[in-house]
């Protein structure tokens, strides 16, 4: 009889541990699903382009989730929101517009998508001036 009494409390403890473990696992799964939904994913990335000096260039970028914040970099330097007047680059929702390509605006562009979870950089797009 003492063997049965020793076994019953152990079994109850085991059941409690299993329930707690399953509860912790479900909590972790719910958190990871919420985090996964907020990880930035690009739906449109900028493409490299060759344009003559003085021509215009438009680079496009979009990402999910809908509340993602998109910024742009030129040669690793973040461009200010709205664009850079000195360079003549305009940052618009979903795109970057260069009305007049110059030696200052050629280079390597990237868009960066940011959420509360983190940031993700797009593939780089090279904007190159065509030789005449």
N, CA, C and O of each residue as an XYZ file, in Angstrom:
528
protein
N       0.812     -1.179      0.000
C       0.000      0.000      0.000
C       0.861      1.250      0.000
O       0.484      2.262     -0.591
N       2.010      1.194      0.654
C       2.856      2.381      0.665
C       3.357      2.706     -0.740
O       3.604      3.875     -1.037
N       3.516      1.708     -1.612
C       3.925      1.953     -2.993
C       2.884      2.761     -3.749
O       3.243      3.607     -4.568
N       1.619      2.523     -3.499
C       0.543      3.268     -4.160
C       0.524      4.694     -3.652
O       0.359      5.625     -4.441
N       0.689      4.887     -2.352
C       0.669      6.243     -1.792
C       1.848      7.062     -2.328
O       1.690      8.251     -2.604
N       3.009      6.453     -2.478
C       4.159      7.176     -3.017
C       3.945      7.539     -4.489
O       4.410      8.581     -4.952
N       3.267      6.706     -5.186
C       3.066      6.919     -6.618
C       2.040      8.021     -6.900
O       2.234      8.792     -7.840
N       0.985      8.122     -6.142
C      -0.090      9.092     -6.384
C       0.423     10.530     -6.273
O       0.179     11.309     -7.194
N       1.118     10.929     -5.202
C       1.609     12.322     -5.172
C       2.578     12.623     -6.317
O       2.558     13.724     -6.866
N       3.396     11.692     -6.671
C       4.333     11.907     -7.783
C       3.561     12.138     -9.076
O       3.910     13.023     -9.857
N       2.515     11.347     -9.305
C       1.705     11.486    -10.509
C       1.027     12.853    -10.546
O       0.960     13.480    -11.604
N       0.532     13.314     -9.421
C      -0.113     14.640     -9.376
C       0.895     15.739     -9.686
O       0.590     16.669    -10.433
N       2.068     15.641     -9.129
C       3.100     16.643     -9.415
C       3.448     16.630    -10.892
O       3.644     17.677    -11.509
N       3.520     15.455    -11.437
C       3.842     15.336    -12.858
C       2.765     16.001    -13.709
O       3.080     16.708    -14.665
N       1.501     15.780    -13.368
C       0.409     16.386    -14.118
C       0.468     17.912    -14.025
O       0.245     18.603    -15.019
N       0.760     18.424    -12.865
C       0.855     19.876    -12.689
C       1.982     20.434    -13.544
O       1.832     21.473    -14.187
N       3.112     19.736    -13.543
C       4.228     20.180    -14.354
C       3.874     20.181    -15.835
O       4.240     21.112    -16.551
N       3.188     19.186    -16.297
C       2.797     19.102    -17.703
C       1.865     20.244    -18.052
O       2.030     20.870    -19.099
N       0.886     20.534    -17.200
C      -0.047     21.622    -17.448
C       0.694     22.956    -17.499
O       0.444     23.770    -18.388
N       1.601     23.181    -16.556
C       2.368     24.431    -16.562
C       3.243     24.528    -17.803
O       3.348     25.599    -18.399
N       3.857     23.454    -18.191
C       4.702     23.460    -19.372
C       3.886     23.749    -20.617
O       4.318     24.530    -21.465
N       2.728     23.145    -20.747
C       1.873     23.410    -21.900
C       1.401     24.856    -21.902
O       1.338     25.490    -22.955
N       1.068     25.379    -20.721
C       0.644     26.780    -20.630
C       1.761     27.723    -21.041
O       1.518     28.699    -21.751
N       2.980     27.443    -20.606
C       4.125     28.282    -20.983
C       4.392     28.193    -22.479
O       4.723     29.191    -23.119
N       4.247     26.993    -23.032
C       4.452     26.803    -24.461
C       3.415     27.587    -25.266
O       3.757     28.251    -26.244
N       2.163     27.510    -24.858
C       1.112     28.262    -25.556
C       1.359     29.761    -25.468
O       1.163     30.484    -26.445
N       1.786     30.223    -24.314
C       2.103     31.644    -24.158
C       3.241     32.046    -25.096
O       3.166     33.085    -25.751
N       4.280     31.238    -25.162
C       5.410     31.532    -26.052
C       4.983     31.532    -27.512
O       5.413     32.386    -28.288
N       4.131     30.570    -27.891
C       3.650     30.515    -29.271
C       2.831     31.751    -29.619
O       2.975     32.298    -30.712
N       1.978     32.195    -28.706
C       1.179     33.395    -28.956
C       2.081     34.612    -29.110
O       1.859     35.434    -29.999
N       3.089     34.740    -28.262
C       4.011     35.880    -28.355
C       4.790     35.834    -29.658
O       4.975     36.870    -30.298
N       5.252     34.659    -30.066
C       6.041     34.569    -31.294
C       5.188     34.859    -32.515
O       5.683     35.432    -33.486
N       3.913     34.476    -32.492
C       3.021     34.801    -33.606
C       2.828     36.309    -33.681
O       2.859     36.882    -34.770
N       2.628     36.954    -32.542
C       2.457     38.411    -32.530
C       3.726     39.095    -33.037
O       3.646     40.056    -33.802
N       4.898     38.608    -32.616
C       6.150     39.202    -33.071
C       6.356     38.947    -34.554
O       6.796     39.840    -35.278
N       6.045     37.739    -35.018
C       6.242     37.396    -36.418
C       5.405     38.292    -37.319
O       5.841     38.659    -38.410
N       4.204     38.645    -36.869
C       3.323     39.497    -37.666
C       3.856     40.925    -37.773
O       3.490     41.646    -38.701
N       4.718     41.348    -36.835
C       5.256     42.701    -36.847
C       6.633     42.800    -37.491
O       7.156     43.904    -37.642
N       7.230     41.679    -37.874
C       8.536     41.709    -38.523
C       8.364     42.304    -39.925
O       7.525     41.830    -40.692
N       9.149     43.338    -40.273
C       9.000     43.943    -41.599
C       9.350     42.976    -42.729
O      10.378     42.299    -42.682
N       8.493     42.919    -43.738
C       8.705     42.087    -44.914
C       8.463     42.950    -46.145
O       7.400     43.557    -46.280
N       9.436     43.009    -47.036
C       9.303     43.844    -48.237
C       8.370     43.219    -49.251
O       8.456     42.026    -49.541
N       7.475     44.036    -49.788
C       6.604     43.611    -50.882
C       7.072     44.225    -52.197
O       6.719     43.741    -53.272
N       7.862     45.286    -52.111
C       8.427     45.952    -53.290
C       9.764     46.559    -52.873
O       9.822     47.336    -51.921
N      10.828     46.211    -53.574
C      12.156     46.736    -53.251
C      12.677     47.557    -54.418
O      12.313     47.307    -55.567
N      13.540     48.548    -54.125
C      14.059     49.387    -55.210
C      14.933     48.591    -56.175
O      15.636     47.661    -55.780
N      14.872     48.973    -57.437
C      15.660     48.323    -58.487
C      16.747     49.269    -58.976
O      16.543     50.482    -59.024
N      17.885     48.724    -59.334
C      18.976     49.530    -59.884
C      18.538     50.144    -61.204
O      17.738     49.572    -61.944
N      19.085     51.326    -61.480
C      18.702     52.041    -62.701
C      19.909     52.811    -63.249
O      20.746     53.306    -62.494
N      19.974     52.895    -64.571
C      20.970     53.721    -65.255
C      20.192     54.831    -65.955
O      19.262     54.559    -66.714
N      20.573     56.081    -65.700
C      19.861     57.238    -66.257
C      20.877     58.292    -66.661
O      21.945     58.396    -66.057
N      20.548     59.072    -67.677
C      21.455     60.152    -68.077
C      21.402     61.277    -67.054
O      20.382     61.478    -66.395
N      22.499     62.007    -66.926
C      22.555     63.151    -66.013
C      21.489     64.150    -66.455
O      21.370     64.468    -67.638
N      20.717     64.637    -65.486
C      19.618     65.558    -65.776
C      18.272     64.855    -65.890
O      17.231     65.510    -65.825
N      18.271     63.530    -66.059
C      17.022     62.766    -66.136
C      16.457     62.509    -64.750
O      17.125     62.745    -63.744
N      15.231     62.027    -64.703
C      14.593     61.746    -63.415
C      14.630     60.255    -63.109
O      14.700     59.415    -64.006
N      14.582     59.952    -61.809
C      14.620     58.566    -61.338
C      13.593     58.415    -60.216
O      13.479     59.273    -59.340
N      12.848     57.309    -60.258
C      11.936     56.964    -59.167
C      12.279     55.563    -58.678
O      12.335     54.614    -59.459
N      12.508     55.451    -57.374
C      12.754     54.163    -56.729
C      11.545     53.854    -55.853
O      11.049     54.731    -55.146
N      11.074     52.624    -55.894
C       9.880     52.237    -55.126
C      10.250     51.262    -54.007
O      11.175     50.459    -54.122
N       9.488     51.372    -52.923
C       9.694     50.481    -51.787
C       8.408     50.405    -50.978
O       7.797     51.430    -50.674
N       8.002     49.194    -50.632
C       6.864     49.012    -49.737
C       7.087     47.746    -48.919
O       7.812     46.839    -49.327
N       6.444     47.712    -47.752
C       6.632     46.584    -46.846
C       5.379     46.373    -45.998
O       4.531     47.255    -45.864
N       5.299     45.199    -45.446
C       4.234     44.861    -44.492
C       4.878     44.673    -43.137
O       6.057     44.325    -43.079
N       4.171     44.884    -42.057
C       2.763     45.228    -41.912
C       2.494     46.678    -42.324
O       3.416     47.448    -42.595
N       1.222     47.022    -42.362
C       0.822     48.344    -42.842
C       1.384     49.490    -42.009
O       1.569     50.590    -42.530
N       1.657     49.257    -40.733
C       2.162     50.327    -39.861
C       3.688     50.465    -39.886
O       4.266     51.107    -39.009
N       4.329     49.874    -40.870
C       5.789     49.951    -40.994
C       6.203     51.381    -41.359
O       5.505     52.073    -42.100
N       7.340     51.803    -40.830
C       7.903     53.115    -41.157
C       9.059     52.894    -42.134
O       9.975     52.121    -41.853
N       9.010     53.575    -43.282
C      10.054     53.393    -44.300
C      10.912     54.645    -44.390
O      10.406     55.758    -44.532
N      12.223     54.439    -44.305
C      13.197     55.515    -44.491
C      14.139     55.092    -45.612
O      14.134     53.940    -46.044
N      14.951     56.045    -46.077
C      15.876     55.777    -47.181
C      17.298     56.127    -46.785
O      17.533     57.017    -45.967
N      18.248     55.407    -47.383
C      19.682     55.677    -47.211
C      20.308     55.891    -48.580
O      19.935     55.244    -49.559
N      21.249     56.791    -48.631
C      22.083     56.997    -49.817
C      23.524     56.780    -49.386
O      24.046     57.524    -48.556
N      24.168     55.762    -49.947
C      25.549     55.401    -49.605
C      25.728     55.229    -48.094
O      26.738     55.647    -47.528
N      24.730     54.607    -47.446
C      24.797     54.327    -46.020
C      24.348     55.456    -45.118
O      24.219     55.261    -43.910
N      24.106     56.635    -45.673
C      23.687     57.791    -44.869
C      22.172     57.937    -44.968
O      21.612     57.976    -46.063
N      21.510     58.019    -43.801
C      20.053     58.140    -43.795
C      19.637     59.510    -44.331
O      20.161     60.548    -43.927
N      18.681     59.473    -45.248
C      18.133     60.712    -45.794
C      17.031     61.210    -44.878
O      16.287     60.408    -44.314
N      16.911     62.531    -44.721
C      15.865     63.055    -43.843
C      14.468     62.763    -44.394
O      14.279     62.652    -45.605
N      13.496     62.640    -43.492
C      12.099     62.425    -43.899
C      11.673     63.575    -44.803
O      11.961     64.737    -44.516
N      10.998     63.253    -45.878
C      10.583     64.282    -46.832
C      11.609     64.499    -47.927
O      11.277     64.984    -49.008
N      12.851     64.141    -47.651
C      13.892     64.278    -48.666
C      15.015     65.194    -48.240
O      15.061     65.661    -47.101
N      15.910     65.443    -49.159
C      17.084     66.282    -48.911
C      17.094     67.383    -49.954
O      17.380     67.139    -51.126
N      16.783     68.590    -49.524
C      16.707     69.721    -50.450
C      18.049     69.998    -51.113
O      18.097     70.343    -52.294
N      19.132     69.851    -50.370
C      20.468     70.101    -50.906
C      20.770     69.168    -52.081
O      21.344     69.580    -53.089
N      20.373     67.906    -51.929
C      20.576     66.937    -53.002
C      19.511     67.041    -54.085
O      19.758     66.699    -55.241
N      18.336     67.511    -53.713
C      17.225     67.537    -54.650
C      16.523     66.197    -54.740
O      16.012     65.827    -55.797
N      16.498     65.462    -53.622
C      15.858     64.152    -53.550
C      14.586     64.293    -52.728
O      14.608     64.880    -51.646
N      13.472     63.757    -53.237
C      12.197     63.819    -52.532
C      11.796     62.428    -52.055
O      11.752     61.481    -52.840
N      11.503     62.316    -50.758
C      11.035     61.055    -50.192
C       9.524     61.163    -50.055
O       9.013     62.037    -49.354
N       8.817     60.270    -50.731
C       7.359     60.243    -50.702
C       6.925     58.887    -50.170
O       7.730     57.956    -50.145
N       5.657     58.749    -49.738
C       5.219     57.430    -49.267
C       5.381     56.375    -50.364
O       4.782     56.482    -51.434
N       6.184     55.374    -50.089
C       6.384     54.281    -51.022
C       7.400     54.522    -52.120
O       7.631     53.639    -52.946
N       8.017     55.702    -52.151
C       8.988     55.946    -53.222
C       9.991     57.043    -52.855
O       9.802     57.812    -51.913
N      11.052     57.073    -53.636
C      12.049     58.134    -53.564
C      12.175     58.685    -54.980
O      12.325     57.922    -55.934
N      12.115     59.992    -55.114
C      12.101     60.621    -56.436
C      13.285     61.567    -56.571
O      13.505     62.438    -55.730
N      14.044     61.376    -57.651
C      15.149     62.267    -57.991
C      14.728     62.987    -59.268
O      14.790     62.398    -60.347
N      14.298     64.254    -59.170
C      13.818     64.949    -60.369
C      14.918     65.211    -61.400
O      14.664     65.168    -62.604
N      16.143     65.484    -60.929
C      17.254     65.774    -61.831
C      18.502     65.049    -61.334
O      19.122     65.460    -60.353
N      18.859     63.974    -62.017
C      20.019     63.193    -61.609
C      21.293     64.019    -61.783
O      21.508     64.662    -62.810
N      22.129     63.980    -60.747
C      23.412     64.689    -60.791
C      24.482     63.793    -60.186
O      24.194     62.690    -59.721
N      25.715     64.278    -60.196
C      26.808     63.515    -59.590
C      26.593     63.324    -58.091
O      27.103     62.368    -57.507
N      25.834     64.234    -57.465
C      25.564     64.123    -56.028
C      24.498     63.064    -55.722
O      24.464     62.522    -54.618
N      23.635     62.770    -56.686
C      22.525     61.845    -56.429
C      22.759     60.439    -56.971
O      21.918     59.564    -56.767
N      23.875     60.199    -57.654
C      24.190     58.821    -58.044
C      24.741     58.106    -56.822
O      25.355     58.729    -55.955
N      24.528     56.822    -56.754
C      25.044     56.055    -55.618
C      24.182     54.863    -55.308
O      23.382     54.414    -56.130
N      24.358     54.358    -54.110
C      23.697     53.133    -53.652
C      22.567     53.513    -52.697
O      22.809     54.079    -51.631
N      21.330     53.198    -53.089
C      20.148     53.522    -52.292
C      19.589     52.255    -51.651
O      19.620     51.178    -52.247
N      19.080     52.398    -50.433
C      18.389     51.314    -49.735
C      17.209     51.908    -48.989
O      17.289     53.019    -48.466
N      16.117     51.164    -48.943
C      15.042     51.572    -48.049
C      15.114     50.677    -46.812
O      15.523     49.518    -46.882
N      14.708     51.246    -45.687
C      14.749     50.541    -44.413
C      13.338     50.546    -43.837
O      12.742     51.606    -43.645
N      12.808     49.359    -43.564
C      11.476     49.208    -42.979
C      11.637     48.940    -41.487
O      12.396     48.059    -41.083
N      10.913     49.713    -40.670
C      11.050     49.612    -39.218
C       9.689     49.453    -38.555
O       8.732     50.148    -38.895
N       9.618     48.522    -37.600
C       8.451     48.365    -36.730
C       8.957     48.321    -35.291
O      10.150     48.488    -35.039
N       8.048     48.096    -34.357
C       8.448     48.002    -32.951
C       9.336     46.792    -32.694
O      10.060     46.761    -31.699
N       9.294     45.797    -33.574
C      10.101     44.586    -33.419
C      11.534     44.808    -33.881
O      12.466     44.259    -33.294
N      11.715     45.606    -34.924
C      13.054     45.836    -35.449
C      13.026     46.415    -36.841
O      11.981     46.863    -37.312
N      14.173     46.410    -37.507
C      14.316     46.988    -38.838
C      14.861     45.963    -39.814
O      15.515     44.990    -39.439
N      14.567     46.220    -41.085
C      15.078     45.375    -42.153
C      15.444     46.278    -43.326
O      14.663     47.152    -43.701
N      16.612     46.076    -43.901
C      17.056     46.879    -45.039
C      16.806     46.113    -46.328
O      16.983     44.896    -46.388
N      16.391     46.843    -47.357
C      16.145     46.237    -48.665
C      17.461     45.889    -49.348
O      18.543     46.230    -48.870
N      17.339     45.206    -50.471
C      18.517     45.011    -51.293
C      18.947     46.388    -51.794
O      18.089     47.241    -52.019
N      20.230     46.633    -51.974
C      20.662     47.938    -52.467
C      20.310     48.118    -53.942
O      20.336     47.168    -54.725
N      19.983     49.354    -54.300
C      19.720     49.705    -55.709
C      20.755     50.741    -56.114
O      20.880     51.785    -55.473
N      21.485     50.457    -57.161
C      22.497     51.397    -57.657
C      21.874     52.322    -58.673
O      21.269     51.877    -59.648
N      22.026     53.624    -58.439
C      21.611     54.620    -59.413
C      22.883     55.124    -60.060
O      23.737     55.726    -59.408
N      22.998     54.866    -61.363
C      24.225     55.147    -62.099
C      23.939     56.119    -63.219
O      22.890     56.045    -63.860
N      24.871     57.038    -63.460
C      24.742     57.965    -64.575
C      25.244     57.279    -65.848
O      26.326     56.693    -65.879
N      24.423     57.374    -66.891
C      24.799     56.774    -68.181
C      25.913     57.587    -68.814
O      25.925     58.816    -68.748
N      26.852     56.874    -69.430
C      27.901     57.588    -70.155
C      27.367     57.925    -71.533
O      26.630     57.145    -72.136
N      27.744     59.087    -72.022
C      27.191     59.548    -73.298
C      28.019     59.124    -74.456
O      27.686     59.434    -75.600
